Amino acid sequence: MSEPEEARAARASASAVAAEHPAVSHNVAVTGGAASLTQPDAGAAEQVQHHHRERAVVGDRWIARVLRVGAVVSGGMFVVSLGLEAMPQSERVHVAIDLLRKGAASLLLVTPVARLAVAGTLLGLRGEWRYMAMAAGVLGLLAVAVGAGIQA
């Protein structure tokens, strides 16, 4: 076989490998008339790492939203209760003020628990089963404590 025929045969075999396995097509290099497989693309590992970072950032945003909404709504309830203080005093106003303040305080207590539930769910979706189990355990202990407190 002459040199051009050998190069043509090498390209044909590389094309056959690429056609048979499309995922390998960018790993095939023709050098010196023979097809050889090279190291996988370093960009693939970087893409996977980038994907994991993106998912972590999305999870952090959800957790931040839960905390922000809890704090803003609770603060709003406190501000409304302070505004009701300026109204003429009646039984209905006192009840509304009391309900708003108790609701705001309860929301402040429930917000970190909601954050733990969101974090546990996001960790489970990412496949971090160990941390998800820990979050579920803490939520379970909180539920037992609240249940015991209500019965007492």
URDAFEN-V600422 format. One record per residue. N is the residue number from 1. D_FIRST is the distance of its C-alpha to the first C-alpha in Angstrom with 1 decimal. Layout:
# URDAFEN-V600422
N:D_FIRST, N:D_FIRST
This chain:
# URDAFEN-V600422
1:0.0, 2:3.8, 3:6.7, 4:8.3, 5:6.1, 6:6.2, 7:9.8, 8:10.5, 9:9.8, 10:11.9, 11:14.5, 12:14.7, 13:15.4, 14:17.9, 15:19.5, 16:19.9, 17:21.6, 18:23.7, 19:24.7, 20:25.6, 21:27.5, 22:29.0, 23:30.8, 24:27.7, 25:26.1, 26:27.5, 27:26.5, 28:22.7, 29:21.1, 30:17.6, 31:17.2, 32:14.6, 33:11.8, 34:13.5, 35:16.5, 36:19.7, 37:23.3, 38:25.9, 39:29.6, 40:31.6, 41:33.3, 42:36.5, 43:38.0, 44:38.3, 45:40.6, 46:42.5, 47:42.9, 48:44.3, 49:46.7, 50:47.8, 51:48.4, 52:50.6, 53:52.5, 54:53.1, 55:54.5, 56:56.7, 57:58.0, 58:58.8, 59:60.7, 60:62.6, 61:63.6, 62:65.0, 63:67.0, 64:68.3, 65:69.3, 66:71.3, 67:73.1, 68:73.8, 69:75.1, 70:77.3, 71:78.7, 72:79.3, 73:80.9, 74:83.1, 75:84.1, 76:84.9, 77:87.1, 78:89.0, 79:89.5, 80:90.9, 81:93.2, 82:94.5, 83:95.0, 84:97.1, 85:99.3, 86:100.6, 87:101.7, 88:105.2, 89:105.4, 90:105.7, 91:104.7, 92:101.6, 93:100.4, 94:100.9, 95:98.9, 96:96.1, 97:95.9, 98:95.9, 99:93.1, 100:91.0, 101:91.3, 102:90.7, 103:87.7, 104:86.3, 105:86.8, 106:85.2, 107:82.2, 108:81.8, 109:81.7, 110:79.3, 111:76.8, 112:75.2, 113:75.1, 114:73.2, 115:70.8, 116:70.2, 117:69.6, 118:67.1, 119:65.3, 120:65.2, 121:63.7, 122:61.1, 123:60.1, 124:59.8, 125:57.5, 126:55.3, 127:55.2, 128:57.5, 129:59.5, 130:61.4, 131:62.8, 132:63.5, 133:65.5, 134:67.4, 135:68.3, 136:69.4, 137:71.5, 138:73.3, 139:74.0, 140:75.3, 141:77.5, 142:78.8, 143:79.6, 144:81.5, 145:83.4, 146:84.4, 147:85.3, 148:87.5, 149:89.1, 150:90.0, 151:91.6, 152:93.6
